[in-house]
Amino acid sequence: MVRASNIVLGIFNGILLIIGLAAICTGLYFFVGSNSQCEKGVENELLIMGAALVLVSLLGLIGSCYGINFFLIFYLIVMFLLILGLICFTFFTIFVTNEAVGKAASRTKIMNFNSWIRDHFVNDRNWHQIRDCLVDAKVCKSLGADVDTHVSDFYKKNLSPIQSGCCKPPNECGFEHQNATFWLKPKAGAVKNRDCTTWNNQQTTLCYNCESCKDGVVDNIRHKWQVLAIANACITVLLIILYSIGCCAKRNNSAENSYGKYRGGYRSYP
């Protein structure tokens, strides 16, 4: 007779299998998509996490549906390691996406958590590829459609971090607004920062080489990692529940097997 814990474990692992497959499909979409470099930052994590969830859910399904303790023991070992890894990764994600927490963690001298995303994803080695992706994706095209938009209305637009950093010069440069993607440089005055001289009205240039554009890409990745941290926390809670149910299922299977042996032995000696 299949124990209730085995049935519950099988149902939850079926749900976990669907979550894992969804994570793999999302990661593959970002990886092979035409704008994969623009979406850089989450695809590898999604693929790894999805593969781990698929593996552990299959072990749980086999062990629970067929009552095989070997698979359940292996399932619990892999589950424990996965829970430990997700907890560590979730804390790491919080460190690199939260400025206050990152500064506090950086005092340990282990690494500079505040600049990790920029150093890892938006560095000089791969910025050229990211920049070309942003140009090809025409992230500023929607702004350029509003050629008669007044400057006050333009600043009221809900710009994404990438649009704000790459599609217009920094506010302190004092450029005169003509339309969404055409700005006149001031005739006189000291240059506030290097981005003021980097701006160009050509649609393939704009502020794609500006530090503000890099900051916008970093903010975009940071936001995705914050969402990923929340998802990891939810999945970790689910895995802890599954781990507890798995322990109950293993104990029940062991008790059932022991009882079966005893009952068989009892029949041998009427």
Sequence and secondary structure as in RCSB ss.txt:
>XXXX:A:sequence
MVRASNIVLGIFNGILLIIGLAAICTGLYFFVGSNSQCEKGVENELLIMGAALVLVSLLGLIGSCYGINFFLIFY
LIVMFLLILGLICFTFFTIFVTNEAVGKAASRTKIMNFNSWIRDHFVNDRNWHQIRDCLVDAKVCKSLGADVDTH
VSDFYKKNLSPIQSGCCKPPNECGFEHQNATFWLKPKAGAVKNRDCTTWNNQQTTLCYNCESCKDGVVDNIRHKW
QVLAIANACITVLLIILYSIGCCAKRNNSAENSYGKYRGGYRSYP
>XXXX:A:secstr
   HHHHHHHHHHHHHHHHHHHHHHHHHHHHHSTTTTTTTTSHHHHHHHHHHHHHHHHHHHHHHHHT HHHHHHH
HHHHHHHHHHHHHHHHHHHHHH HHHHHHHHTTSS  STTHHHHHHSSTTTHHHHHHHHHHHTTTHHHHT TT  
HHHHHHS   HHHHHHSS  GGG  EEEETTEEE  SSS   SHHHHH BSSTTTBTTTSHHHHHHHHHHHHHHH
HHHHHHHHHHHHHHHHHHHHHHHHHHHHHHHHHHHHHHHHHHH  
